[in-house]
Amino acid sequence: MNILLASSEVYPFSKTGGLADVAGALPEALVKLGHKVLVVSPWYKTLKAKNAPLWIGDEWVPFDNTIETCGVGVLEQHGVTYAFIGHHYFQRDSLYGYEDDTKRFCLFTRAIPQAGARLNFVPDIIHANDWHTGYLPMLLEHGWHMPSGYVRKPSVFTIHNVQYQGNSGLDETLSWLRLPGFLRDSYMNYFGSANAMQAALGFAHRVTTVSPTYAEEIKTPAYGYGLDGTLRHISGKLSGIVNGIDTDIWNPKTDGQIAQTYTAKSLTKKVLNKQALCERFNLDVNKPIIAVVSRLVDQKGIDVFIDGATELLWQDWNVFVQGSGEQDLEAALYSLTARNPGRFASFVGYDEALAHLVYAGADTLAIPSRFEPCGLTQLIAMRYGTIPIARATGGLADTIRANETGFLFDHLNVSGLLWATKVARDAYDNHSFWQSMMKNAMAQDFSWERSAQAYIELYKSIHG
């Protein structure tokens, strides 16, 4: 099959979160299964590429009652073709966070078919991801001036996080996208405003999200962020497919960014990574480490972890936290680190090499998320024999087997977290049991091959 995957970010070229990891890994897995994949993403000022994309010319994109000129750059990597759409909208210091974000990504969406056509790529399936490309399924159905090979193509839309939806004014959005006025009364209309996420739910032929449990959760008011009614309405075409991880990058047997490589058959070597982590951050190597590697935001429940931090020390854990985000959470980490030398350490910021060492060196990884569409940290942790302690929500519930490969708790509060950490702390003292948990965790198959095959079956169900 010819598959066009559209994403606002794609690893290793651009990244703010898990969307980039999926957009980077899934296409490579699809290629390995024998399919041809074109990934279309913005050509950001901050694009991280060993070699700059090859500029192949400009495309004239109908947009906002005029014609916008967008450059197209191309490169190939691991069998995947990447097309990057260039425009001054994307020549900024950050990927997101601007007042005109919705307009910026409407232009990106409008340019996707033109970029594909420029490369003579005729897709069998078009796969859009998150609100940034939410209008693509609607555009394929009703857009004016669409290139040959893109009109009414079957589409799949994947929700990576329903919290972010892409809201804007109805009339201005129709004008940006050059869409007919009757669509004011379509799925894009969310109580009088345009909503990119809801438009995708209505117009895509299939809707997926990144775990089966999250697919059920978002149909409820507690998790649907106002779209639960729409999600219940389209539930017949909604399903969940768990993400995978890149098992070449995240492999303790070959990882060049950790202090000592190891396997499930040489777990005694894992302690050398713990020693390296403890030496770097002045922690006692003789105590078990409970770690966090996360964005410091409300979704991740880091406030609950911080509120319980003192009691974690009383449970005889050492604590290490790596991440960045909300200023009050960062400040709390600085304070806890200063007040508890030798027991609590933190690194505020993003450091890929350090993250590898934390996954290899920690004993457990805490993931107290309020909601978690899929989550990658628990998959990586288990790959490294580091036992996750997680709230039973979304993909965490789907990928962690309680008391076999990790520990789960239901209630997002300090009591719920501390109950699970106490169970884990007691289990840690049972050496043979803990060893068996580590081996069970490392034996799990979280490669992209299974997930990619599930996507192929989904694509075939609408392509024929």
VEXMARMI-685240 format. One line per 2 residues: their letters; for each residue y, z, x of C-alpha. Coordinates in steps of 0.05 Angstrom, whole numbers, padded with zeros to 5 digits. Each point is the difference from the previous one (the first is absolute). Layout:
<sites>
a> Y/Z/X | ...
</sites>
This chain:
<sites>
mn> 00000/00000/00000 | 00073/-00009/00019
il> 00035/00067/-00010 | 00074/00013/00005
la> 00017/00073/00009 | 00073/00021/-00008
ss> 00025/00067/00027 | 00067/00030/00019
ev> -00031/00028/00063 | -00061/-00016/00043
yp> -00028/00035/00061 | 00011/-00009/00058
fs> 00064/-00039/-00015 | 00034/00048/-00047
kt> -00020/00068/-00028 | 00025/00060/-00038
gg> -00065/00022/-00032 | -00070/-00017/-00024
la> 00020/-00066/-00033 | 00010/-00030/00069
dv> -00069/00023/00022 | -00033/-00032/-00060
ag> 00039/-00065/00007 | -00019/-00002/00073
al> -00074/00017/-00006 | -00023/-00032/-00066
pe> 00018/-00072/00020 | -00039/00006/00065
al> -00061/00027/-00038 | 00006/-00058/-00050
vk> 00002/-00050/00057 | -00063/00031/00030
lg> -00034/-00014/-00068 | 00017/-00074/00008
hk> 00064/-00007/-00039 | 00068/-00028/00019
vl> 00059/00048/-00006 | 00075/-00009/00003
vv> 00041/00064/00002 | 00074/-00006/-00019
sp> 00048/00055/00019 | 00075/00006/00017
wy> 00025/-00018/00070 | 00033/00067/00015
kt> 00049/00012/00055 | -00048/00054/00025
lk> -00062/-00045/-00003 | -00050/00024/00052
ak> -00036/-00061/00028 | -00023/-00014/00071
na> 00024/-00071/-00009 | 00054/-00017/-00050
pl> -00022/-00042/-00060 | 00007/-00074/00010
wi> 00059/-00023/-00043 | -00022/-00062/-00039
gd> 00063/-00013/-00039 | 00041/00022/-00060
ew> -00020/00002/-00073 | 00049/-00007/-00057
vp> -00015/00054/-00051 | 00029/-00001/-00071
fd> 00031/00069/-00007 | 00056/00032/-00040
nt> 00030/-00065/-00028 | 00003/-00031/00069
ie> -00044/-00022/00057 | -00015/00049/00056
tc> -00022/-00024/00069 | -00060/00039/00027
gv> -00032/-00012/00067 | -00076/-00001/00008
gv> -00035/00024/00062 | -00075/-00004/00012
le> -00051/00031/00046 | -00075/00008/00000
qh> -00039/00062/00019 | -00074/00016/-00007
gv> -00011/-00061/-00044 | 00056/00018/-00049
ty> 00062/-00042/-00009 | 00065/00039/-00009
af> 00063/-00030/-00030 | 00064/00039/00008
ig> 00060/-00014/-00045 | 00066/00007/00035
hh> 00067/00015/-00033 | 00060/00044/00016
yf> -00026/00049/-00053 | -00055/00020/00049
qr> 00043/00005/00062 | 00012/00074/-00008
ds> -00021/00061/00039 | -00050/00025/-00052
ly> -00049/-00034/-00047 | 00023/00038/-00062
gy> 00052/00049/-00024 | 00057/-00045/-00021
ed> 00036/-00005/-00068 | -00018/-00074/-00005
dt> -00074/00009/00016 | -00022/-00028/-00067
kr> 00042/-00063/00010 | -00024/-00007/00072
fc> -00073/00000/-00021 | 00012/-00045/-00060
lf> 00024/-00051/00051 | -00061/00012/00042
tr> -00045/-00009/-00061 | 00036/-00063/-00021
ai> -00010/-00029/00070 | -00075/00014/00005
pq> -00024/-00064/-00036 | 00048/-00043/00041
ag> -00026/00030/00065 | -00072/-00012/-00020
ar> 00016/-00072/-00020 | 00037/-00011/00065
ln> -00066/00015/00036 | -00039/-00046/-00048
fv> -00039/00061/-00022 | -00027/-00008/-00070
pd> -00027/00068/-00022 | -00059/00014/-00046
ii> 00025/00071/-00011 | 00068/00033/00012
ha> -00003/00075/00014 | 00065/00039/-00008
nd> 00010/00072/00023 | 00045/00055/-00027
wh> 00067/-00008/-00035 | 00031/-00041/00056
tg> -00042/-00060/-00023 | -00008/00023/-00071
yl> 00035/-00060/-00030 | -00045/-00050/00034
pm> -00053/-00004/-00055 | 00055/-00011/-00052
ll> 00033/-00052/00045 | -00065/-00038/00006
eh> -00005/-00003/-00076 | 00072/-00016/-00019
gw> 00041/-00016/00062 | 00043/-00062/00004
hm> -00002/-00047/00061 | -00068/00024/00023
ps> -00035/-00041/00054 | -00063/-00039/-00015
gy> -00063/00042/00005 | 00034/00065/-00021
vr> 00011/-00009/-00074 | -00041/00049/-00042
kp> -00045/00019/00057 | -00046/00060/-00012
sv> 00031/00064/00026 | -00022/00070/00019
ft> 00048/00058/00006 | -00015/00063/00039
ih> 00035/00067/-00013 | 00005/00039/00064
nv> 00046/00052/-00030 | 00023/-00002/-00072
qy> 00057/00048/00014 | 00043/-00057/00028
qg> 00013/-00054/-00052 | 00060/-00043/00018
ns> 00051/00009/-00056 | 00062/-00043/-00012
gl> 00040/-00032/-00056 | -00036/-00048/-00046
de> 00049/-00057/00000 | 00016/00003/00074
tl> -00074/00000/00017 | -00014/-00060/-00043
sw> 00059/-00035/00034 | -00025/00018/00070
lr> -00069/-00027/-00015 | 00023/-00061/-00040
lp> -00044/00020/-00059 | 00010/-00019/-00073
gf> 00036/00048/-00046 | -00058/00012/-00048
lr> -00032/00043/00054 | 00050/00055/-00017
ds> -00051/00019/-00053 | -00060/-00002/00046
ym> -00035/00052/00042 | 00058/00000/00049
ny> 00042/00038/-00051 | -00006/00075/00010
fg> 00045/00033/-00052 | 00055/-00050/00012
sa> -00006/-00007/00076 | -00041/-00046/00042
na> -00060/00032/00032 | -00038/-00039/00054
mq> -00062/00043/-00002 | -00008/-00006/-00076
aa> 00012/-00075/00003 | -00058/-00006/00048
lg> -00045/00043/-00045 | 00013/-00047/-00057
fa> -00003/-00068/00034 | -00053/00008/00054
hr> -00070/-00023/-00020 | -00031/00061/00032
vt> 00032/00066/00022 | -00031/00044/00053
tv> 00017/00065/00033 | -00027/00030/00063
sp> -00052/00048/-00028 | -00039/00008/-00065
ty> 00025/00070/-00013 | 00073/-00020/00009
ae> -00012/-00057/-00049 | -00019/00052/-00052
ei> 00055/00050/00020 | 00057/-00049/-00008
kt> -00018/-00011/-00073 | 00023/00072/-00013
pa> 00072/00025/-00006 | -00010/00047/00059
yg> -00012/-00058/00049 | 00026/-00063/-00033
yg> 00075/00011/00013 | 00018/-00028/-00068
ld> -00048/-00060/00003 | -00061/00037/-00026
gt> 00006/-00032/-00069 | 00003/-00069/00030
lr> -00058/00016/00046 | -00042/00024/-00058
hi> 00017/-00063/-00038 | -00023/-00046/00057
sg> -00058/00045/00021 | -00050/-00056/-00015
kl> 00024/-00037/00062 | 00013/00061/00043
sg> -00049/00024/00053 | -00001/00039/00065
iv> -00025/-00023/00068 | 00001/00051/00056
ng> 00037/-00020/00064 | -00034/-00004/00067
id> 00025/00013/00070 | -00001/-00043/00062
td> -00062/00028/00034 | 00018/-00035/00065
iw> 00067/00035/00007 | -00027/00066/-00027
np> -00063/00009/00041 | -00012/00064/00041
kt> -00052/-00037/00041 | 00051/-00050/00028
dg> 00069/00031/-00015 | 00042/-00007/00062
qi> 00055/00045/-00028 | -00041/00064/00000
aq> -00017/00046/00058 | -00076/-00010/-00004
ty> -00041/-00050/-00040 | -00061/00025/-00038
ta> -00051/-00015/-00054 | -00039/00040/-00051
ks> -00053/00007/00054 | 00049/00029/00050
lt> 00043/00047/-00041 | 00006/00049/00057
kk> 00049/-00050/00031 | 00046/00007/-00061
vl> 00023/00068/00025 | 00034/-00034/00059
nk> 00048/-00032/-00049 | 00013/00068/-00030
qa> 00015/00027/00069 | 00049/-00056/00013
lc> 00036/00012/-00066 | 00003/00075/00012
er> 00026/-00008/00071 | 00055/-00048/-00023
fn> 00023/00047/-00055 | -00018/00068/00028
ld> -00053/00018/-00051 | -00061/00044/00011
vn> -00060/-00045/00008 | -00048/00055/-00022
kp> 00025/00000/-00072 | -00014/-00056/-00050
ii> 00058/-00048/-00013 | 00020/-00021/-00070
av> 00046/-00060/00007 | 00044/-00044/-00044
vs> 00019/-00072/00015 | 00045/-00023/-00056
rl> 00066/-00023/-00026 | 00039/00063/-00017
vd> 00014/-00017/-00072 | -00011/00032/-00068
qk> -00061/-00043/-00016 | -00038/00027/00059
gi> 00005/00073/-00021 | 00026/00021/00068
dv> 00045/00053/-00032 | -00063/00035/-00026
fi> -00031/-00003/00070 | 00063/00029/00031
dg> 00002/00056/-00053 | -00071/00019/00019
at> 00008/-00008/00075 | 00007/00074/00017
el> -00063/00016/-00038 | -00036/-00056/00036
lw> 00016/00036/00064 | -00029/00064/-00030
qd> -00063/-00039/-00016 | -00004/-00011/00076
wn> 00019/-00074/00001 | 00047/-00031/00050
vf> 00044/-00051/-00035 | 00027/-00067/00023
vq> 00044/-00046/-00042 | 00023/-00071/00018
gs> 00046/-00039/-00045 | 00071/-00014/-00022
ge> 00037/-00006/-00065 | 00041/00048/-00043
qd> 00049/00041/00041 | -00016/00067/-00032
le> -00074/-00009/00016 | 00016/-00020/00072
aa> 00044/00061/00007 | -00055/00045/-00027
ly> -00047/-00027/00054 | 00050/00014/00055
sl> 00007/00071/-00026 | -00075/00013/-00005
ta> -00010/-00027/00070 | 00054/00044/00029
rn> -00026/00063/-00036 | -00074/-00010/00018
pg> -00006/-00023/00072 | -00071/-00014/00021
rf> -00024/-00002/-00072 | 00043/-00052/-00036
as> 00024/-00065/00031 | 00032/-00062/-00027
fv> 00024/-00069/00019 | 00055/-00028/-00045
gy> -00002/-00076/00005 | -00048/-00058/00004
de> -00045/-00008/00061 | -00061/-00043/-00009
al> -00034/00023/00064 | 00010/00073/-00018
ah> -00029/-00012/-00069 | -00064/-00026/00033
lv> -00004/00063/00042 | 00011/00044/-00061
ya> -00055/-00034/-00039 | -00047/00009/00060
ga> 00023/00069/00021 | 00008/00039/-00066
dt> -00058/00034/-00034 | 00026/-00012/-00071
la> 00053/-00042/-00034 | 00038/00027/-00060
ip> 00021/-00049/-00054 | 00031/00040/-00058
sr> 00026/-00061/-00038 | 00031/00004/-00069
fe> -00029/-00069/-00010 | -00034/-00048/00048
pc> -00014/-00072/-00021 | -00052/-00007/00055
gl> 00020/00034/00064 | -00019/-00023/00070
tq> 00007/00064/00039 | -00064/00030/-00029
li> -00038/-00063/00017 | 00025/00001/00071
am> -00012/00074/00007 | -00073/-00006/-00022
ry> -00009/-00059/00048 | 00019/00049/00056
gt> -00043/00058/-00025 | 00062/00039/-00022
ip> -00014/00031/-00068 | 00050/-00012/-00056
ia> 00024/00056/-00045 | 00031/-00037/-00059
ra> 00022/00005/-00071 | -00049/-00034/-00047
tg> 00045/-00057/-00023 | -00001/-00076/00004
gl> -00036/-00030/00060 | -00009/00068/00031
ad> -00048/00019/-00056 | -00035/-00068/00006
ti> -00012/00002/00075 | -00013/00073/00018
ra> -00066/00032/-00020 | 00013/00074/-00011
ne> -00035/00045/00050 | -00034/-00059/00032
tg> 00055/-00041/00032 | 00060/00044/-00017
fl> 00029/00053/-00046 | 00036/-00013/-00066
fd> 00044/00044/-00044 | 00028/-00014/-00070
hl> 00064/00039/-00008 | 00062/-00020/00039
nv> 00027/00068/00018 | -00005/00047/00059
sg> -00059/00037/-00031 | -00040/-00064/-00009
ll> 00014/-00023/00071 | -00016/00068/00031
wa> -00065/00005/-00040 | -00023/-00066/00031
tk> 00023/00018/00070 | -00037/00067/-00004
va> -00064/-00036/-00020 | 00010/-00048/00058
rd> 00016/00057/00048 | -00065/00035/-00018
ay> -00038/-00065/00007 | 00029/-00012/00068
dn> -00032/00065/00025 | -00068/-00027/-00020
hs> -00010/-00046/00060 | -00061/-00038/-00024
fw> 00030/-00012/-00069 | 00066/-00024/00029
qs> -00035/-00047/00047 | -00038/-00030/-00058
mm> 00065/-00010/-00039 | 00032/-00035/00060
kn> -00060/-00047/00006 | -00001/-00013/-00075
am> 00074/-00017/00002 | -00007/-00047/00060
aq> -00058/-00036/-00034 | 00042/-00024/-00058
df> 00015/-00075/-00005 | 00075/-00008/-00011
sw> 00005/-00070/00029 | 00037/-00054/-00039
er> -00062/-00043/-00009 | -00023/00034/-00065
sa> 00070/00001/-00028 | 00012/-00073/00018
qa> -00064/-00020/-00035 | 00023/00037/-00063
yi> 00066/-00039/00002 | -00038/-00066/00007
el> -00041/00016/-00062 | 00064/00016/-00037
yk> 00033/-00064/00023 | -00061/-00040/-00023
si> 00002/00032/-00068 | 00067/-00034/-00015
hg> -00006/-00062/00043 | -00067/-00023/-00026
</sites>
